[in-house]
Amino acid sequence: MKILIAEDDPVSATLLKTLLTQWDYEVVLTENGDDARAILTAEDGPSLAILDWMMPGMNGPEVCRAVRDAALARPVYLLLLTRLGKRENIVEGLDAGADDYLAKPFDAAELRARVRAGLRVVDLERELLDRVRELEDALANVKQLQGLLPICSYCKKIRDDRDYWHQVESYVGQHSEAEFSHSICPSCFETVMKPQIEDPSGAK
């Protein structure tokens, strides 16, 4: 899994990269917000980013806002890293589009837990997107009956484009996803079934 670190402080950046590499993540490192935005909005960009709040170019919240405005076709989890721990700062970061928040100096175990949580969210969002695409594909491929259907006035068979006649259920089944179960309507019960029940021999 590829993770972006956007951090201009060399000590923090080195520590983050060392930890994430030890946890078997592929790390992409940048020192400014403009590059972070470009990397994250690229087609093959990372699915998780750890963004410093204060850095050259765009700051962390501005990067979050730009990524959300890009309306990417893939999920991206954004974690803000900062020394600004006031409630209004947290609210500002989350309102900008951040998914989580971690205060400096950070604890390695807490960082790992938050990264894992973020990746679980990304996996769930990917699965949901896949299911939505599958549903859209299925709906696009649904066969529909359209146009004028020639039908026999007596036996009610339907004529196809090759001039063959088919039972209604056979024709509809071939041109749609419909399945049939057979029953008896009240009218047919009165005119067909009931006389047979009352007089099984058929005698008048």
N, C-alpha and C positions, 0 to 999 in steps of 0.2 A: 504494500500500500504506500502511495506517494503522499507525503505531507509537506506543505509549504511552511517555512519559518520566515517571517518578515520582522526583522529585529536589527536596529542599527547599533545597539550596544554589543561590542565584540565578546564580552564576558558572558552575557546572557545568551547570545547566539551560539557560542561554542558549547555552553552547557546544554542547551536545548538539542543541538545537533548530536552531541555525544550520547545523551539519554535516548533519543529516538532511534539512533543507529543501533544502540545496544538492544533495543526492543524490536529490532528487525524491520524497521520502517525505512523506506527510501526518502531521503531528505532533499528538498529544494530550498536553497537559502538565498534571501535577498535582503538588502539593507534599506530599501525605501518603498513607500506605498504605491508609487506609480508602477514600478515593476511588479509588485504584488498583484495589483489589479490586472495587469496584462497577463501574468502567468495564470491567474485563477480563471480568467474569462476565455483562455485559449481552449480549443476543442479537446485537447488531451491534458488539460490542467488537473492539478491535485483535487481530491475530493474533501480534504481537510486542511485547514490553515490555522496557524497560530500567529496572530497579528499583534505587534506592539502598538499601543495606543499612540505614542508620540514617536514619529520617525520622519525623515525627510520626505518631501513630496506629500502625497495624500496621507493623512493619519489613519489609524485603525478604523474608526467609525466611518470615515469617508470611503475607505476601501470596501467595507461591508455594504454600504449603501450602493456603491457602484456595481458590486457583484450581484446584489439583489435586483437592481434596475436592469441588468443585462438579461434577466429571465432565461438563465441557462437551461438546456435540455437535460442536464444531469444534476444530481444533488451535490451541494457543497456545504460543509459544516465549518462555521467560522467561530474561532475561540479568541477572544480579546485578552491580551496580557498587559497589565498596567499597574502602576503604583497608585493610581487614583481610585481609592476604595470607597468614596462617598456614595451614598444611595443615589444621588442625582446622576453621578457618572455611570453607575451600573445601568440605570434606566435609559440614559442616553445611548449607551452602547447597544443595548438590546433593541431599542427602538430603531437604531440604524441598520439592524439586520443581523447582529451577532447572535449566535446560538448559545454561547456560554461565556463565562468570565472567570479569569484566574488572576489573583493579585500577586504582585511581586513583593518580596521574594517568595517564590513558589516552592512547594514541597514536591519532590520527585514522585512519590507514591500518588499524591493527589493529581498531578499532571497525567500520570499514566492512566489513572482511573477515568479522568475526563476525556482523554483521547480515545480510550476504548469505548466509552459511552457515545462519543461522537461518531465513531465508525459503525457502531450498532445502528444508530439513526440513519446513517448513509446507506447501509445495507437494506434497511427496511424501506427507505424511500426508493431505492433502486428496484426492489422487488415490486413495490406498488406501481412504479412506472412501467415495468415489464408487463404486469397484469393489465394495466390500462391499454398498452399498445396491443396486446393480444386480443383484448375485447374489441378495440377499434378495427383490427384486421378481420376479426370474425364478423363484425357487423358489415364491413365493406364487402365481404364475400357471400353474404346471405343472398340466396336466390329469391327473386320476387316475381310473382305473376303480374304481368302487365299486358295492356292492350285488350283487344276484342277476342273472346274465346268462342269458336264455333261449337255449338252443342246440339246434339240430336233432340228434337222435340219429343220423341217417344221414349227412347232408352236412356237418354241423358248422357251418352258417351260424348267425349270431347275429341275433336279432330286436331292433330298436331300439324306442324309446318310441312311434314312429308306426306300429308294426306292419310295418315293412319289414325284409327279411332281407338280411344282408350277409356277404360272406366274412370270415373271422376277421381277416385282415391289414388289410382295408379298415376294419372297425369299430374295431380297436385303434388303427390309424393316425389315425383321426379323433378319438379320445378320449384320446390320449396323445402324447408326443413320440417314441414308438418308431418305428424304421425296420426294415424286414425285408430279409433276404437268404435266398434259398431253397437248400436242400440236401436230402439224402436220408438218413433215419435208417437204422440197420442193419436194422431189421425190414422196412421197405419195400424195402430193397435186396434182401433175401432173397426176399421174396414177390412183388415186382413187377419189379424191374430184372434180377435174375439170370436168371430164366426167359427174358426177352427177349434177353439177351445169349447165353445157351446155345442158344436156338432162335428166331432173329430172325423166322422165317416164322410162328411161332405154332402150328406143327404139333405134335400130341401124339405 
